[in-house]
Amino acid sequence: MDALDVARWQFGVTTVYHFLFVPLTIGLSILVAILQTMWHRTGNERYLKLTKFYGKLFLINFAMGVVTGIVQEFQFGMNWSDYSRFVGDIFGAPLAIEALVAFFLESTFIGLWIFGWDRLPKRLHLASIWAAAIGTNLSAYFILAANSFMQNPVGYQINPTTGRAELTDFLAVLTNKVALVTFPHTLAGAFLVAGSLIVAVGLWHVIRNRDSADTGAYRFATKFGSWVVLVSSALVLLTGDIQGKIMTDVQPMKMAAAEGLYTTESPASFSVLTVGSLDGSREVFAIKIPYLLSFLGTGDPNGTVQGINDIQAQYATQYGPGSYTPIIPVTYWSFRFMIGLGLAAAAIALLVLWTQRKGRTPTSKWLLRAGLIMPALPLLANSFGWIFTEMGRQPWIVFGEMLTRDGVSRTVSLTEVLTSFTAFTLIYAVLAVVEFKLLLRYAKAGVPDVTPTPEPDDTDDAERPLAFAY
């Protein structure tokens, strides 16, 4: 083990941990805004209670996401300085816009939303949560645009003197076809996570507190969340299909590794289960669905999908001697876990809707157990999706331009990286406990009592105390 190995582990652990908060923040920001809009339009206190209830969970998660996200930027300079030097001119623009526009937009308006209850006019207060939600989603786009450059470099040239990538077309970076399909796919996955949390918490209260005066609010939350899960699941499948075709075009090795496809096939079959040789060079046993991979990869049931061995030979000729094959078991199984866990969450949502048909109240303990694990399923699916995305690109850190081993800091020792890795892991473990306990505490507390308040006026405004909603 050397500094490169530990640096990769550190970045992988901290990134996956950070992304546990990201989809919930993205999804809940929009869903809370929708709930508040429903209250604003109808005046029904049920929606106001749910807005404040799930708004608390959103704020807890948002705070944790910000804290863990800061570490990501430091790592570029700490362990990946050569990589930062290579892509700095490309990443500088989208990440600066993300920080100066999107992040400040969401942070500012979240503050107005928190402290503006009973102080801002209702329309302005509603606009603040929508502005924060838009800022959250804009942040996601600019970050995904930067990541998409790593998958499919566009809008740049290599300076032969410095060896750095230099930006030539910022619009090309923002409209990278990988970014354009990854963004809606990521948003759909985020709504899948947020909808699952709404279902889980609502279902717990429906089954455990059947005689509560707020049962109607919880029943609506479970139905609302279930429909969000089902619709977002369909969008995940749709955008994932488009993403698969683009991936086959720009990163054929990743698609071949995802399917354990060692030789080029036309038509190509989708692998339900493949067992490869120990050296990862050939297929030993496989269960396949004919024609499906060709359709997923090319849109044509008889289309040609390149195999691992053929692509390896091509890349060795194009880029020089070496292995250009990712770790096949990691790529293969992370792809399947991503799909399977997401579909499992959709199945539970469908079951929840079925048990509440015709006004029935669910009572099954088995349904409650399924509902409680429901948020973990799409959350893990999102994590496995990113593991697949990043591990499937290996050994490249920027596809076709820079190998991962060439991006690590040359002056950082193994001891230094191990020290930071250990420290971050321990700190993140503590933060995980804090996050879980806070979410559990406020989720169990239930919806708050709300008292209708009149629109604020301008009299004695300086003497009116801030009404903090939480």
C-alpha positions as CSV (number, residue, x, y, z in Angstrom):
1,M,0.0,0.0,0.0
2,D,1.3,3.5,-0.9
3,A,0.1,7.1,-0.6
4,L,-2.0,6.7,-3.8
5,D,-4.0,3.8,-2.5
6,V,-4.8,5.6,0.8
7,A,-5.6,8.8,-1.0
8,R,-8.0,7.0,-3.2
9,W,-9.6,5.3,-0.2
10,Q,-9.9,8.6,1.7
11,F,-11.5,10.4,-1.3
12,G,-13.9,7.5,-1.8
13,V,-15.0,7.3,1.8
14,T,-15.4,11.0,2.3
15,T,-17.2,11.5,-1.0
16,V,-19.6,8.6,-0.5
17,Y,-20.3,9.9,3.1
18,H,-20.9,13.4,1.8
19,F,-23.3,12.1,-0.8
20,L,-25.4,10.5,1.8
21,F,-26.7,14.0,2.6
22,V,-26.8,15.4,-0.9
23,P,-29.8,13.6,-2.5
24,L,-32.0,14.1,0.6
25,T,-31.2,17.8,0.6
26,I,-31.9,18.2,-3.1
27,G,-35.2,16.3,-3.0
28,L,-36.5,17.6,0.3
29,S,-35.9,21.2,-0.7
30,I,-38.4,20.9,-3.6
31,L,-40.9,18.8,-1.7
32,V,-41.0,21.1,1.3
33,A,-41.5,24.0,-1.1
34,I,-44.4,22.1,-2.7
35,L,-46.0,21.4,0.7
36,Q,-45.8,25.1,1.6
37,T,-47.2,26.1,-1.7
38,M,-50.2,23.7,-1.1
39,W,-50.7,25.4,2.3
40,H,-50.4,28.9,0.7
41,R,-53.0,28.0,-1.9
42,T,-55.5,26.1,0.3
43,G,-55.0,27.4,3.8
44,N,-55.2,23.9,5.0
45,E,-53.2,23.6,8.3
46,R,-52.3,20.0,7.5
47,Y,-49.9,21.2,4.8
48,L,-48.4,23.8,7.1
49,K,-47.7,21.2,9.7
50,L,-46.0,18.9,7.2
51,T,-44.0,21.8,5.8
52,K,-42.6,22.7,9.2
53,F,-42.2,19.0,10.2
54,Y,-40.2,17.9,7.1
55,G,-38.6,21.3,7.0
56,K,-36.8,20.5,10.2
57,L,-35.4,17.3,8.8
58,F,-34.3,19.2,5.7
59,L,-32.4,21.8,7.7
60,I,-30.6,19.1,9.8
61,N,-29.5,17.3,6.7
62,F,-28.6,20.5,4.9
63,A,-26.3,21.6,7.7
64,M,-24.5,18.2,7.7
65,G,-24.1,18.3,4.0
66,V,-22.4,21.7,4.1
67,V,-20.0,20.6,6.8
68,T,-19.0,17.4,5.0
69,G,-18.8,19.1,1.6
70,I,-16.1,21.6,2.7
71,V,-13.7,18.7,3.2
72,Q,-14.1,17.7,-0.5
73,E,-12.5,20.9,-1.7
74,F,-9.6,20.7,0.7
75,Q,-8.7,17.2,-0.5
76,F,-8.0,18.5,-4.0
77,G,-5.1,20.6,-2.7
78,M,-4.0,18.1,0.0
79,N,-3.8,14.8,-1.8
80,W,-4.5,15.6,-5.5
81,S,-2.4,18.6,-6.3
82,D,-1.2,17.4,-9.7
83,Y,-4.8,16.7,-10.6
84,S,-5.9,20.1,-9.4
85,R,-3.1,21.7,-11.4
86,F,-4.2,19.8,-14.5
87,V,-8.0,20.6,-14.3
88,G,-7.9,23.9,-12.4
89,D,-8.5,26.0,-15.4
90,I,-11.6,23.9,-16.3
91,F,-13.1,23.4,-12.9
92,G,-12.4,27.0,-11.7
93,A,-15.4,28.5,-13.6
94,P,-18.2,26.1,-12.8
95,L,-17.1,25.6,-9.1
96,A,-16.7,29.4,-8.6
97,I,-20.2,30.0,-10.0
98,E,-21.5,27.2,-7.8
99,A,-20.1,28.8,-4.7
100,L,-20.8,32.5,-5.5
101,V,-24.2,32.1,-7.1
102,A,-25.9,28.8,-6.3
103,F,-24.6,28.2,-2.8
104,F,-25.0,31.8,-1.6
105,L,-28.5,31.8,-3.1
106,E,-29.6,28.7,-1.2
107,S,-27.8,29.8,2.1
108,T,-29.3,33.3,2.1
109,F,-32.8,32.3,1.3
110,I,-32.7,29.4,3.8
111,G,-31.9,32.0,6.4
112,L,-34.9,34.1,5.4
113,W,-37.1,31.0,5.4
114,I,-36.0,29.9,8.9
115,F,-36.4,33.3,10.5
116,G,-39.1,34.7,8.3
117,W,-42.1,32.7,9.7
118,D,-44.8,35.3,10.9
119,R,-42.4,38.1,9.9
120,L,-42.3,38.1,6.1
121,P,-45.4,38.3,4.0
122,K,-46.6,34.8,3.1
123,R,-45.8,35.1,-0.6
124,L,-42.3,36.4,0.1
125,H,-41.7,33.7,2.6
126,L,-42.9,31.1,0.1
127,A,-40.6,32.6,-2.5
128,S,-37.7,32.2,-0.1
129,I,-38.0,28.4,0.1
130,W,-38.4,28.2,-3.6
131,A,-35.3,30.3,-4.1
132,A,-33.3,28.1,-1.7
133,A,-34.5,25.0,-3.6
134,I,-33.5,26.4,-6.9
135,G,-30.1,27.3,-5.5
136,T,-29.7,23.8,-4.2
137,N,-30.4,22.3,-7.7
138,L,-28.2,24.8,-9.4
139,S,-25.4,23.8,-7.1
140,A,-25.9,20.2,-8.2
141,Y,-25.7,21.1,-11.9
142,F,-22.4,23.0,-11.7
143,I,-20.8,20.3,-9.7
144,L,-22.1,17.6,-12.1
145,A,-20.8,19.7,-15.0
146,A,-17.3,19.6,-13.5
147,N,-17.6,15.8,-12.8
148,S,-18.8,15.2,-16.4
149,F,-15.6,16.7,-17.7
150,M,-13.8,13.9,-16.0
151,Q,-16.1,11.4,-17.8
152,N,-16.1,13.1,-21.2
153,P,-13.6,16.0,-21.5
154,V,-14.9,18.8,-23.8
155,G,-14.3,22.5,-24.4
156,Y,-10.5,22.4,-23.7
157,Q,-7.1,22.2,-25.1
158,I,-3.8,20.9,-23.7
159,N,-1.1,23.5,-23.3
160,P,2.1,21.7,-24.6
161,T,4.3,23.9,-22.4
162,T,2.6,23.5,-19.0
163,G,0.8,20.2,-19.7
164,R,-2.4,21.6,-18.3
165,A,-5.9,21.5,-19.7
166,E,-7.0,25.0,-20.6
167,L,-10.7,26.1,-21.0
168,T,-11.6,27.1,-24.6
169,D,-15.4,26.8,-24.5
170,F,-17.2,27.2,-21.2
171,L,-20.6,26.6,-22.9
172,A,-19.3,23.3,-24.1
173,V,-18.4,22.3,-20.5
174,L,-21.9,23.3,-19.3
175,T,-23.7,21.5,-22.2
176,N,-21.6,18.4,-22.1
177,K,-23.9,15.6,-23.1
178,V,-22.9,13.6,-20.0
179,A,-23.9,16.5,-17.8
180,L,-27.2,17.0,-19.6
181,V,-28.3,13.5,-18.8
182,T,-26.6,13.0,-15.5
183,F,-28.4,16.0,-14.0
184,P,-32.0,14.8,-14.4
185,H,-30.9,11.3,-13.5
186,T,-29.4,12.6,-10.2
187,L,-32.4,14.7,-9.5
188,A,-34.7,11.8,-10.0
189,G,-32.6,9.7,-7.6
190,A,-32.7,12.6,-5.1
191,F,-36.5,12.6,-5.2
192,L,-36.5,8.9,-4.7
193,V,-34.6,9.3,-1.5
194,A,-36.6,12.2,-0.2
195,G,-39.9,10.6,-1.1
196,S,-38.8,7.4,0.8
197,L,-38.0,9.4,3.9
198,I,-41.4,11.1,3.8
199,V,-43.1,7.7,3.5
200,A,-41.1,6.1,6.3
201,V,-41.8,8.8,8.8
202,G,-45.4,9.2,7.9
203,L,-46.0,5.5,7.9
204,W,-44.4,5.1,11.4
205,H,-46.8,7.7,12.8
206,V,-49.9,6.3,11.0
207,I,-49.3,2.8,12.4
208,R,-47.9,3.7,15.8
209,N,-50.2,6.7,16.5
210,R,-53.5,5.7,14.9
211,D,-55.6,7.8,17.3
212,S,-53.6,11.0,16.9
213,A,-55.4,14.1,15.8
214,D,-52.8,14.4,13.1
215,T,-53.3,11.0,11.5
216,G,-54.8,12.6,8.5
217,A,-51.7,14.6,7.9
218,Y,-49.5,11.5,8.2
219,R,-51.8,9.5,5.9
220,F,-51.5,12.3,3.3
221,A,-47.7,12.3,3.7
222,T,-47.4,8.6,3.1
223,K,-49.5,8.8,-0.1
224,F,-47.7,12.0,-1.2
225,G,-44.3,10.4,-0.6
226,S,-45.3,7.1,-2.3
227,W,-46.3,8.8,-5.5
228,V,-43.1,10.8,-5.4
229,V,-41.2,7.5,-5.2
230,L,-43.1,5.9,-8.0
231,V,-42.8,8.9,-10.4
232,S,-39.1,9.4,-9.6
233,S,-38.5,5.7,-10.1
234,A,-39.9,5.9,-13.6
235,L,-37.8,9.0,-14.3
236,V,-34.7,7.2,-13.0
237,L,-35.3,4.4,-15.4
238,L,-35.9,6.7,-18.3
239,T,-32.9,8.9,-17.7
240,G,-30.8,5.9,-16.9
241,D,-31.6,4.4,-20.2
242,I,-30.5,7.5,-22.0
243,Q,-27.4,7.7,-19.8
244,G,-26.5,4.1,-20.7
245,K,-26.5,4.9,-24.4
246,I,-24.3,7.9,-23.9
247,M,-22.0,5.9,-21.7
248,T,-21.6,3.3,-24.3
249,D,-20.6,6.0,-26.8
250,V,-18.1,7.9,-24.6
251,Q,-16.9,5.2,-22.2
252,P,-17.4,1.8,-23.8
253,M,-15.1,0.1,-21.2
254,K,-17.4,1.2,-18.4
255,M,-20.5,-0.4,-20.1
256,A,-18.6,-3.6,-20.9
257,A,-17.4,-3.8,-17.3
258,A,-20.9,-3.2,-16.0
259,E,-22.0,-6.2,-17.9
260,G,-19.0,-8.5,-17.6
261,L,-18.9,-8.5,-21.4
262,Y,-15.4,-9.8,-22.3
263,T,-15.9,-10.2,-26.1
264,T,-17.6,-7.9,-28.6
265,E,-21.2,-9.1,-29.3
266,S,-23.8,-8.2,-31.9
267,P,-26.5,-8.6,-30.7
268,A,-25.4,-8.4,-27.0
269,S,-27.2,-10.0,-24.1
270,F,-27.8,-8.4,-20.7
271,S,-26.1,-10.2,-17.9
272,V,-28.3,-11.3,-15.0
273,L,-25.4,-13.1,-13.4
274,T,-21.8,-13.5,-14.7
275,V,-18.9,-15.3,-13.1
276,G,-15.5,-14.4,-14.5
277,S,-12.1,-16.0,-14.3
278,L,-9.8,-15.1,-11.5
279,D,-7.7,-12.9,-13.7
280,G,-10.8,-11.1,-15.0
281,S,-10.1,-11.9,-18.7
282,R,-12.9,-14.2,-19.6
283,E,-16.4,-15.4,-18.7
284,V,-16.8,-18.7,-16.9
285,F,-20.6,-18.8,-16.4
286,A,-23.4,-16.5,-17.2
287,I,-27.2,-16.1,-17.1
288,K,-28.3,-13.6,-19.8
289,I,-31.3,-11.9,-21.4
290,P,-30.8,-11.9,-25.2
291,Y,-30.8,-8.6,-27.1
292,L,-31.4,-6.4,-24.0
293,L,-27.8,-5.1,-23.7
294,S,-27.7,-4.1,-27.3
295,F,-31.0,-2.1,-26.9
296,L,-29.8,-0.5,-23.6
297,G,-26.4,0.5,-25.1
298,T,-27.3,1.5,-28.6
299,G,-31.1,1.6,-28.9
300,D,-31.0,-1.2,-31.5
301,P,-31.8,-4.8,-30.4
302,N,-29.1,-6.0,-32.8
303,G,-26.6,-3.3,-32.0
304,T,-22.9,-4.0,-31.4
305,V,-21.5,-3.6,-27.9
306,Q,-17.7,-3.8,-27.5
307,G,-16.2,-6.3,-25.1
308,I,-13.6,-5.7,-22.4
309,N,-10.7,-7.5,-24.1
310,D,-11.2,-5.7,-27.4
311,I,-11.4,-2.3,-25.8
312,Q,-8.3,-3.1,-23.7
313,A,-6.4,-3.9,-26.9
314,Q,-7.6,-0.7,-28.6
315,Y,-6.6,1.5,-25.6
316,A,-3.2,-0.2,-25.3
317,T,-2.6,0.8,-28.9
318,Q,-4.0,4.3,-28.5
319,Y,-2.6,5.3,-25.1
320,G,0.4,3.0,-24.6
321,P,1.1,-0.2,-22.7
322,G,-0.8,-0.9,-19.5
323,S,-4.1,-2.1,-18.1
324,Y,-7.2,0.1,-18.9
325,T,-9.7,-2.2,-17.3
326,P,-11.5,-1.2,-14.1
327,I,-12.1,-3.7,-11.2
328,I,-14.7,-5.8,-12.9
329,P,-16.5,-7.2,-9.7
330,V,-16.9,-3.7,-8.2
331,T,-18.2,-2.2,-11.4
332,Y,-20.5,-5.2,-12.2
333,W,-22.1,-5.5,-8.8
334,S,-22.4,-1.8,-8.0
335,F,-24.4,-1.4,-11.2
336,R,-26.8,-4.2,-10.1
337,F,-27.1,-3.0,-6.5
338,M,-28.0,0.5,-7.8
339,I,-30.8,-0.9,-9.9
340,G,-32.1,-3.5,-7.5
341,L,-32.2,-1.3,-4.4
342,G,-34.0,1.5,-6.3
343,L,-36.6,-1.0,-7.6
344,A,-37.1,-2.4,-4.1
345,A,-38.0,1.1,-2.8
346,A,-40.5,1.5,-5.6
347,A,-42.1,-1.8,-4.7
348,I,-42.5,-0.8,-1.1
349,A,-44.1,2.5,-2.2
350,L,-46.6,0.6,-4.3
351,L,-47.4,-1.7,-1.4
352,V,-48.0,1.4,0.9
353,L,-50.5,2.8,-1.6
354,W,-52.2,-0.5,-1.9
355,T,-52.7,-0.8,1.8
356,Q,-54.3,2.6,2.0
357,R,-56.7,2.1,-0.9
358,K,-60.3,3.2,-0.2
359,G,-59.4,5.1,2.9
360,R,-58.0,2.1,4.8
361,T,-55.4,2.5,7.5
362,P,-52.4,0.2,7.3
363,T,-51.7,-1.8,10.5
364,S,-49.1,-4.4,9.4
365,K,-45.9,-4.5,11.4
366,W,-44.2,-6.1,8.4
367,L,-45.2,-3.1,6.4
368,L,-43.9,-0.8,9.1
369,R,-40.5,-2.6,9.1
370,A,-40.3,-2.4,5.3
371,G,-41.2,1.3,5.5
372,L,-38.5,2.0,8.1
373,I,-35.8,0.5,5.9
374,M,-37.2,2.2,2.8
375,P,-35.1,5.4,2.9
376,A,-31.9,3.4,3.1
377,L,-32.6,1.6,-0.1
378,P,-32.5,4.5,-2.6
379,L,-29.8,6.1,-0.5
380,L,-27.6,3.1,-1.0
381,A,-28.7,2.9,-4.6
382,N,-27.4,6.5,-5.1
383,S,-24.1,5.6,-3.4
384,F,-23.7,2.5,-5.5
385,G,-24.5,4.5,-8.6
386,W,-21.6,6.9,-7.9
387,I,-19.3,4.1,-7.0
388,F,-20.1,2.6,-10.4
389,T,-19.6,5.9,-12.1
390,E,-16.2,6.6,-10.6
391,M,-14.8,3.1,-10.3
392,G,-15.9,2.3,-13.9
393,R,-13.9,5.2,-15.2
394,Q,-10.6,3.8,-13.7
395,P,-7.7,3.9,-14.3
396,W,-8.5,7.4,-15.6
397,I,-9.0,10.4,-13.3
398,V,-9.8,12.4,-16.5
399,F,-10.9,10.0,-19.2
400,G,-8.3,9.7,-22.0
401,E,-6.1,12.5,-20.6
402,M,-4.9,11.8,-17.1
403,L,-4.4,8.5,-15.2
404,T,-5.4,8.4,-11.5
405,R,-1.9,7.5,-10.5
406,D,-0.6,10.7,-12.1
407,G,-3.0,13.0,-10.2
408,V,-1.9,12.3,-6.6
409,S,0.3,14.8,-4.8
410,R,3.9,13.9,-5.1
411,T,5.1,15.4,-1.8
412,V,2.5,13.8,0.5
413,S,3.8,10.8,2.4
414,L,1.9,7.6,3.3
415,T,2.0,8.6,7.0
416,E,0.4,12.0,6.2
417,V,-2.4,10.5,4.1
418,L,-3.1,7.8,6.7
419,T,-3.3,10.4,9.5
420,S,-5.8,12.5,7.6
421,F,-7.8,9.4,6.5
422,T,-8.0,8.2,10.0
423,A,-9.0,11.6,11.4
424,F,-11.7,12.2,8.7
425,T,-13.1,8.7,9.2
426,L,-13.4,9.1,13.0
427,I,-14.9,12.6,12.7
428,Y,-17.4,11.5,10.1
429,A,-18.4,8.5,12.3
430,V,-19.2,10.9,15.1
431,L,-21.2,13.2,12.7
432,A,-23.1,10.2,11.4
433,V,-24.3,9.4,15.0
434,V,-25.2,13.0,15.5
435,E,-27.2,13.2,12.2
436,F,-29.0,9.9,12.9
437,K,-30.0,10.9,16.4
438,L,-31.2,14.3,15.4
439,L,-33.3,13.0,12.5
440,L,-34.7,10.2,14.8
441,R,-35.5,12.7,17.6
442,Y,-37.4,15.2,15.4
443,A,-39.0,12.5,13.3
444,K,-40.5,10.8,16.4
445,A,-41.7,14.2,17.8
446,G,-44.2,14.5,15.0
447,V,-45.8,17.5,13.3
448,P,-45.8,20.7,15.4
449,D,-48.8,22.6,16.6
450,V,-49.5,25.6,14.4
451,T,-51.5,28.7,15.2
452,P,-52.7,30.8,12.3
453,T,-51.1,34.3,12.3
454,P,-52.1,37.4,10.4
455,E,-50.0,38.9,7.7
456,P,-47.2,41.1,9.2
457,D,-47.7,44.8,9.0
458,D,-45.2,47.7,9.2
459,T,-46.1,49.1,12.6
460,D,-43.6,48.7,15.4
461,D,-41.6,46.4,13.1
462,A,-38.3,47.0,14.8
463,E,-39.9,45.9,18.1
464,R,-41.4,42.7,16.9
465,P,-39.3,39.7,17.9
466,L,-38.2,37.2,15.2
467,A,-40.5,34.1,15.2
468,F,-38.2,31.2,14.9
469,A,-40.2,28.3,13.5
470,Y,-38.3,25.6,15.1
